[in-house]
């Protein structure tokens, strides 16, 4: 099985190099790993111990960020190295101030893992939610370096719990302690003999709660919305945007702020064809007022601050692989509309059960959800109360991790 795993890593590398010829994201993936060990050696003092945080992408970074920042607060002298697998995380957070170094994670080969850990010299390693890499995990285990998984969530259909998943079950045994989001994850891990597990909850609740407390006002956005009620459409995909465009035509008294998940030129042009009267955020920074119904956010990193201006949130992705972050909106007291594919997201299931979120499948459903939320303020209050109730995961994780840092 290890042979097949190694072959899969090399084959993946080959595919990304091929896609890099025409995919900007794949190109960044390859370019970001060129001369990686040379750049690592230039950035890291030999023999210096580090706290190593690894994130798959931007979402996982925001999930693990409260733990990172708390460690830096308690131990300001600790050196922190952050790695990302995906360009969508690295390119946005490569200059993150609290990390002493930010890099792409070299692909998971035995040689890369050995060399990376020798250079970085982690005293502990913290992975968030997903990302299970055989050679990195094994190298950490061989060197007796504690490895923690935070905000983990496991489901019965994952390979770890299948009859043929022995290789991946063995990989999980290299993790020193699991901090998981729900009781089901505990039961599943216990069922395969893993008992170093704590129900800590999801650190994203701490992050979004903090974001509400520290959010800054955006004058340009205030000039755009004036006194109008606002639908914030976050992390949208084409199928979401078609529904929103149809809805917006029937609700001209509402403003729409649309922040698409992808902001490449082709997608922005597609959005512009759906909203011909819309204006892009990049073009209004110097305007006092903006006479348009729809504002398209054509940059990254603004969405979490936009929810402060909303009355209702539409979170995209539910017609594809799965919805994006609903908690950022819920923390501001916005009821949430989502697509049908949300079953892998515990917080979305909870919000639906509370009546603070509604799942839709078509334009009629969208209109009905809108009417429900505009006629009743309680769903938004329930959404915010849910976030407040669930915060606190960071403190619980830190209590367990701190002895390993001392």
N, C-alpha and C positions, 0 to 999 in steps of 0.2 A: 504493500500500500504506500509506503514511503516513496518508492520509485515513481508511482503514479502521481503522487503529490508534487514531487520535484519536477516531473515532466510537465504537470499543469502550470507550475510557476514559470518555467521557461517558455512554454507555449503562449501563456498570457503575455509575457514580455514581447514575444514575436508579434502577436496580434496588435498590441498597443503601438509598436513601432510602425506597423503597416498603416494603422489608422492615423498615425501622426502626420502622414503625408497630406491629409485633407481635413483632419479634426484639430482645431485649436486646443481643445482640452487635452487630447492625447499628446499633442506636441509639448504642452506644458508638463505633462506627466513625465515625458522622456527627458526634456531639457532640465527639469528640476533635479534630476538624479545624476546628471553628468558631473563627473569629478566630485561626487558627494563626499568621499572620504578625505579627499584633499581639503575641501572646504570645512569639513568637520574638524580636522586637525588644526586648521588655522583659527577656528573659533573657540576651541575648548582647551583649557589649560591641562597639560598632562598630569594624571594622577588625581585631579579634582573630582570629588564625588558629586553626583547630580541626582535630583529627583526627576525621573523620566515620565512624562505624560505622552501617551499616544492616542490620537484621535483619527477616526476614519475620515471625517470631513467636518464641515462647519457646524452642523447640527450637534455632533458629538462633542465638539469643542465647547459649545455653549452649555452642554450638559455637564461636562467635567470642570468647567471654568470656576464654579464656586469652590470646589475642593482645592484647585490650584491656588486660587487667590487667598483662601483661608490659610493654607500652608505657608504662603509667602508672608502673610500677616503675622502668624505665630513665629515663624522662623525666617526673618528677613534676610539672613545671611545665606540661606540655602540657594544653591544654584539649580536652575530649572531648565531642562531641555524638553522642547515640544516637538513631536513629529506628527506629520499628516500622511495619509495614504493618497488622498484625493487633491487635485489642484483647487477645487472649490473651497477647500479649507485652507490650504497653504497660502494661496495667492491673496486671500483676504486678511489672514492673521500672521503673515510672515514678519511683520514688524511689531508684534504684540509686546508691549513694554515690560510685562512681568516675567517674560521668559528670557533667559540669558542666551539662548540659541533656539532657532526654529528651522526645521529641515523637513524635507520629504523623507519618509522611511524607505531605505533601500529594500528592494524586493527580497522576499523571504527565502534566501538560500543559506546553506550551512556556513559558507565562507562570509557572506554579508553579515549574518547574525553575530558570528564570532568577532569580526572586526569592529562592528558597530558598538557592541557592548564593551569591548576592550577600550575603545576611544572614549565613550560616554561615561563609563564607570558608574552605572547607576547604583545608588544605595537602595532604592526601591523603584518599581515600575508600576504605573497605574494606567490601565486601559479602560475605555469607557464604552459600555453597552455591547458593542460588537467588536470584531477584529480578533481572530484566533489564528496566530501564526506559529506553525510547528517549530521551526528552527529558533526563532526568538524565544519562545516559551521554554524550549529545551535548554538553550544556553543559559537563560536566567536560572533555571532549576539547577543545572550543573554547578553554577557559581554560588548557589544558596542566596540568591537575590530575591527578596519577597516580591511577588507579583499579585496585584489586586485588580479585580474587575469591579467597577462601580456602575450603578444604575443598570445592572444586567437584567435582561428579561429573556426567558426561555419558553418555548412552545413545544407541544408534543410532536409536531411534524418536523422538527429540526433533526438533522442527521445524527446528533448525539444520542438520540433516544430510539433509533432504529436498530434492527438486528444486525445490520451491516455497518454500524457506525463505530466499531471498536477503535479504529485509529483515532477518530476525533474525540471519543470518550477519554482515551489515554492522554490526549492533548489537554483536556480540561483539568486533569490531575496535576498539571504543572502550576495551576493557579493556587496561590496561598490562601486567598479568601475571596468569596463572592459577596458583593453587596447587591441585592436584587430588589426589583420593584414590586413583586407580588408574591402571594402565597403559592401560586401554581409553580413558579420558578423554584421555590424551595422544595416542593414535592418532587418535581422532576429531577433536580440535582440529587436529592436524597435517594431516589430510586436507582441511581447508577453509582451509589456508594460515596457521594460527595456531601460532606456534612459541615464543612467550614463555610457556612452560609449564614448571612444576616439579612433580615428583611429591613432594609433601610429606606425604601421608597426611591423616588426619582429626584435627583439633584436639580433637574430643570425647574422644579417648583421654586427652589431657592433663587435660581437665576432670574426667573421672570418676576418674582416678587421684588427682588432688588431692583430690577429694571424699572418697575413702576415708581419706586421710591426715588430713583435718581434720574429719571428721564428729563431731557431738556426740551424746551419749547422750540418749535420750528416756525420761524416767522413766515417763510415762504408758503408753508402749508396753511397757516392761518389766513394769509392773504387769499389763498385759493378757495378755501371753504367758506369764508365769511360766516354767515349764520346758518348755513344749510346743514341738514343732517347728512351723514357720510357713511357710505358702505366702503369698508376697507377690504379689498380682495388681495390676499397675500399668497405668494408662491403659486401663481396660477399657471396652468397649461392650456393649450389650445381649446380643448373641450370645455374647460371651465369658462374661458373667455367668450366663447360663442353664447353660452347661456347668459353670462353677465351682460353682453351687448344687447341681447333681446330684452332682458329685464330693464336695462337702463332707458331704453326708448319709451317705456311705459311709466317711468318715474323721473321725469325731468326736474322735479323739485329736489331730488337727491343728488349729491355729488358722489362720484366714484373715484377712489384712489386705487389704482391697479398696479401691484408690484409683481411682475411675472417672475417665475422661477429661473427662466433663461432669458438673458438680455442681449443675445447675439443679434446682429443686424437683421437676419432673415426673420427671426421671431418678432422683433419690434415692428418690422414692416407688415407682418401678418396682423398684428394687433392694430396697427394704424388703419388697416383696411376695414376692420370691424368697428373701429371708433374714429371715423374720418375727422370729427370735430375735436378730437382729444389733443392735448398738448403734453409734450415730454417734460419731465422735471428738469432736465439739464438745460432747457431753454427758458426757464422762468425765474432763475435765481435773482435777476435784477429788476423784475417787474413788481410793481406795487400791488396790482390786482390782476386776476386771471379770469377772463370771461369764457370759461369752458366748463362743461359738466364733468369731463373725465380727465384725470391726471395720470399719466403713465410714468411710473418710477423706473427710469432707465439706468439705475446704478445699483450697487449691492451694499447692504449694511444699514439701510434706512428703515426697513420694515418694522423692526421691534419698537421704534419710536413713533411710528405712524398710528398705532392702535389707540393712542391717547385721544385721537380726534374722531374716532369712530362711534357709530351707534350700533352697527351690526358688522360682523366679520364673515367673509367667505374665505375659507381656506382651501387652496387648490391641491391637486394631486389625487383626489379620490376617484377619478375615472381612469387612473393609470396604475402605477405600482403601489400607491398608498398615499394618504394625506400627509401634509407637512405639519408644522408646529401649530397646534391649536392653543397651547398654554399661554403664549405671548398675548394673544387676544383676550383669553379668559381672565388673565391677571388684571386687565384694565376694565373688567366688568362687561365685556362684549359677549352677547350670545353668538353662537357660531353655526354657520351653515357649511356642510361638508358633502363630498360625494359618497358613493356607496362603499368604497373600499377603505374601511377603517378598522377592520377586525384585528389587525396586528398592533393596534395602538391602545393601550389600556386607558390612557387619559381620555381618548375620544369615546371609548365605550362608556366610561364613567359619566362624561358630560351628556351623552345621549340619554343614559338612564336617568339622569337628573332633570332632563328637559331643558338643559342649557345649550344643547346642540341638536341640530336636526340634520339627518342624512337625506339627500335628494338624489333622484335619478334623471330628472328632466326639468324643463322650464316650468311646467305646471307646479311641480314640487317646490321649485325655487320661489315662485310667487306665494305659495301657501306658507312656506317657512317665513318669508318676509312679513307677511300679514300677521302671523303668529307672534313674531318678535316685536313688531311695531305696536301691537295692541296690548302688550304685557311686559312690564319692566322686570318681572321676577326672574326670568331666565338669565339675564345678565348678572343680577345679584347672586344667583346660585353659582354661576361660573366663577365669579370672583371669590366667593366663600369657599369653593372647592379648592382653589389654589392656596388660600390662606391655611386651610385645614391640613393640606398635604406637605407644606414646607417643613424643613428641619432635617432633611436627609444628610446634609453636609456635616452638621455637628455630630451626628451618629457615626458617620464614616471616619471623621477625624479622631474621635475618641479611640477607635481601634487602630488607626494607622500611626498615630503619634509615637507610641512606644518603639516603633521600628525606626523612627527618625531620630530618636534620642540616642 
